[in-house]
């Protein structure tokens, strides 16, 4: 999961022993991942997914996802992710003749059943990270091609997802924003995912909501926060990240400005 503007390695091995790590990301490319240890909780706004050690998953591009990474007691959180960029997929499509036959909407995260071919692939990739071999573009290209061949062998239904190169189509802006307002991403991401240029997104948004996107997002998030604190007994420190605020002090300042009292006094 990454920002399209920041090019990152195709193979990423994560390993750390923090108590937990929360955040959210825009999934810009398809990602094949393996959970080596610890637990990962993902939430796409529609469904929550939990992955334990030994689990495989496939994240579809162009989705918003919140995550919570939990190391095991006294151990480390370890996972390996392989990013399948569009150039690699287009080249593979040309070389092997694979084409998407139809556009398929569906879950942001696909849970893949364990398979000996997947486990063998992971075992072959981990040394690349440990020995810094992944910097070799030719070797990395071969491993990406190998993964695609394995995915199509084990899960042939992924063909329509992997080789669908269409951009997001224009969708219902009001419904999308009411479902995804709690994701803390730039307006250009919201625009892209609703099939609009940034200028068109802002124009359509103001027609529908009679407010600018930034102002509406802040009010919507604070209204939800007020509801959770007042009616559900939630603590500000437990909800500010889930509602799209970057830090607690910013949330508390904005809350007090809107409601005249601090969250702890509600």
Protein Blocks (a to p, Z undefined) as FASTA:
>chain_A
ZZfklccdfbdcdddfbfbdcdddddfbdcddddfbdcddddehjaccdddehiacddde
hiacdddddddehiacddddddddfklmmmmmmmnopacfbdcdddfbdcddddfklmmm
mmmmmmmmmnopmmpmklmmmmmmmmmmmmmmmmmmlmmmmmmcbdcddddfklmmmmmm
mpccdfklmmmmnopafklmmmmmmmmnopafklmmmmmmmmmmmmmmmmnopafklmmm
mnopabfklmmmmmmmmnopafklZZ
